[in-house]
């Protein structure tokens, strides 16, 4: 049976509209904007996972706290509601933290991230949030000689960082799990899960409100300064003001160059029939990534679609962000081609929806969480696309930092992690920022093309050049 007949005729692709996740699950009822000047004990700026998890854990720890969350659009509008739904233990900047603070400190950070995967799954169940969670682990696949060499190195490094339950598989064993075209090996970790991000962020926002947290939507924060979060509708005054805006941080006064908003794009197919799934495998529903330099990520959704993402237009001049997730035909076609390269039997499958979003990237590509005790200003971000779990760990760390600062608790294992209070220089002004981001990504794409056409096992030199340009090494 041909793939075209199995999948049926192609249908028109919906482009934008925030994301497929919200289009499928429905948009939540809007919450009222800030009615005017007010006071709080803690003001959280940003209604994505970082902000909502922070409000959740703070309110659970100290129920009498008056906490206000301010969101520019609606909860989950940014990366939280547009992500690939891949919950993993990846933490941006781990190797840098190992160099700065020692191997053991980085191991503690990695173990905390691995535990965070289970923590998100636990809270979702405890709060009765049906987010299509499936804890099938995370699978990284190689399909070129150079990717295989990197995969083996990656596997060995993860073992060195304490992940004793990771499994390395050859081509035949990989095909028994998932039939990626030309796959020559894979590495699997149990510390991964697939979920529906819009369902999770919507359920988390409801859980936060049920605890007594005040959430104001349609309330953009234009300026953050000690004890003040300024909006067009009034100012929230609070001893602690936490910036949880991640990829949208550039919109806050004075933060244009703090984190670079890196663009990531996704497509999701129509629901695939059982006959087509029989050609793909993927019965374990592991999250999927590859070892390319540009990075591909995918999941098999609860309703049997393939959601696949990668970089489209990686950066917009002036740190601009999109309005509604619109992607553009060229990116849709590039992602469709990538889908077919991985799974040739999907050649006739329709792409149901495409969208884009931004993730925060620090100048040294390292995630961080911080609290300035002299000003009461806190922040977390720079997740580089691994924020689904990292936001939860950052939120629990912000909780502990605030409790420590206010004298309600002492230092904890989380406050001693090496990413706490990490500082890094700002990104360059334009046009250097644009040239750096676009040049580095163009080099990575070229490296992937050259590796695909080569039998060499070593990484292409262009990829190493890209890392130096971008500041990743």
C-alpha positions, 0 to 999 in steps of 0.5 A: 500500500502506498503512503499516499493512499494510506494517508489520504489526500493532503489538506491545507495547513493552518499557519499560526493561531498561536499553536496547534495545542491551543487550537486543539484544546481550546483557548481558556476564558480570558482573565481580567487585566490589572485594574490599577495600582496595587500591592503584593508580597511577590509579583511574578511577571510572566504567565508561562511555566516559569511564572506559574510554577513559581507562584504555585510552589511559593503559595504551597510553601507559604499560603499567606503570601499575597502573590500576583501574576502579570501576563501580557497576553494570556497564560501560555501564550509564549513558548509554554503553549507552543513547545514541542511537549518534550519533557527532558532532563536537558539543562543548557550550560551544564558543561560550562558549569562543570568548568566553572564549579567542578564536575560534582556540582554539574552532576548535582545539577543534572540529577536535579534536572532528571528528578524534575521530569518526575516532579512535573509528572507527579504534580500534573497527576496530583492536581488532576491536570490531564495533559496527555502525559506519557513517561516513555523516556527520551530517544536520541537517534543518529543517521549519519556517521558523524551523528553516530560519533557524536551520539556515542560521545554524548552517551558516554558523557551522560554516563559520566554525569551520573546517568547510570540508567541510559541505554545505547542501541545499535541500528537493529535495536533502534529499528525495533523501537522506531524506524527512522530512515537510515538510523545507525544508532540511538541512546535512550534515557528514562528521564523523559516524557511526552505531554500536551503543553497547552493542557498543562499550562492551562491546568497549572494556571487554574491550579494556581488561582485555586490556591489563591494567587491573583492572575491578571492577563492582557497586562504587559509589564513595560518596566521592572525596577526594585519593588515595582512592576510597571504596566499601562494600567497601574503599578504593582509594588512588591518586595519581590519582583520576579522576571519570568519572561524568558524568550519575551524578555527583550520587550521589557525596558532595559532588557533588549540584549539580556537574552536573545529570542531564538525562533523555533518552528513546528508542524503537526501532521493529521492523525495517522492511521494504524496502517501507517504507524505499522511502518514507523513503530514508535510504540513506546511513544518516546520523545525523539531527537537527533544529533544534527547540529541544527536540532530536530525534536518530535513526539507521537501525540496522544491522538496519533499525530507526529509533532516535529520541530526545528529552527525556521528563521532562527532570529528576527532583527532587533530581537522582535517576536511574532504576534500569533505564531505564524511560520511561513510557507518556506519553513513549513516545507522545510519541516515537511521535508525533514519529516519525510527524510526521517519517515519516508512513508509519511510523504503523502501525509498532510500537515495539519498545523504549523506555528513558531515561538521564541526561546531565551538564549543567554550569551553563553548559552547557559540557563540561570536562576537568580535573586538579587537580595539587595533589590528583591529582583529575581529572574530565571531563563535562558533555557535554550529550548529545554524549558519544559522541565527547566522552568519547574526546577527554576521555579522551585529554586526561586521559591527556596531563594525567596524563603531563604532571603526572607528568613523563612528557611535556610539554604537548600540543595537547590539554592546551592546548584551551580546555575544559581546567580550565574551572571553573563554579559549581554548580547551585542547591539544590532546589527552584530546580534543579527549577524551572530545569530544568523551566521552561526545557524547558517554554518550549522545548516551547512555542516549538517548538509556536508555531513549528510553527503559524507562518510566521515565520522568527525563533526564538520569544522563549520559546526565548531566555527558556529559554536565559537561564533555563538559563544557556546564554547 
